[in-house]
């Protein structure tokens, strides 16, 4: 079992905007072939194609195939293929919590960082033995000021039954919803109290809270004012504001759960050399900066040139940085199946 001190991740999150001398782009010799990327669909898949696949890998003759699905079915597939000498996917996009879970399941390659030249610019807290942090943000309350007054201050205000069917949930964010509900019930003292979280969630379910299958479906509901309050990564709020959706972000008084999205290589990846090439490409300066502009996420390498006004919108103030909270990855890995089963039974039955 691999043990690393993830508590130090917050220091890395707080300093992600710091500049350091940028390295020149390094060539990563490849001989064509293909690489299969497991990823969420929607905007994330589109931006991977725009910022990594098309400009960096395709000119090297590498064919990129995306295996699009939610993380739960992709993780189930990884486990099911564990005993195969060759799996069907090379690289998987997962949250830091799910990267930890899959490493515990024994299905991940322990990375050889000598094969990832651009990793020399990686923030130390984003360098896992089994994966690489790609982008990060924090979970905040999102609301429409026209529909929700006064302005909420945190998760407890979001999960107040008085908002009825103006409360929105995103199905694929069930882990984050449990964390927020636990923090709402305990004043931010506990992220892992599932019993209290269930009490909070049952109350808003009874009040009429709505569930949407994807981030994109949720955004459409916010735009047409079907819903007015929820929680999502701050990066998404910035992205939706740019798209003209009426919404504001509030950093929760209970604390701001940190979110890291990263990539891992499956232990039985059929195209392992190209899998390493993909990880190297995602750490190039250009796509890291592009994800900040296109999607509002903070990059995970030093030396990025992000406009100050944008950095102010996607980052956090010094006071907010003190409220950033790392997640208990071991707890989430142990309880993920139970959380998903309860969530589906209550909100999707």
Secondary structure, DSSP 8 states (H G I E B T S, - for coil): -----GGGHHHHHHTTT----------------EEEEEE--HHHHHHHIIIIIIIIIGGGT-EEEEEE--HHHHHHHHHHTTTSSS-S-SEEEEEHHHHHHHHHTT-B----GGG-GGGGGB-GGGEETTEEEEEEEEEEEEE-TTTS-S---SHHHHT-GGGGGGBEEEGGGHHHHHHHHHHHHHTTS-S--HHHHHHHHHHHHHHT-EEESSHHHHHHHHHTTS--EEEEEHHHHHHHHHTT---EEE--TT-EEEEEEEEEEBTT-TTHHHHHHHHHHHTSHHHHHHHHHHH--EESBSS----HHHHHHHS--HHHHTTEE---HHHHHHHHHHHHHHHHHHH--
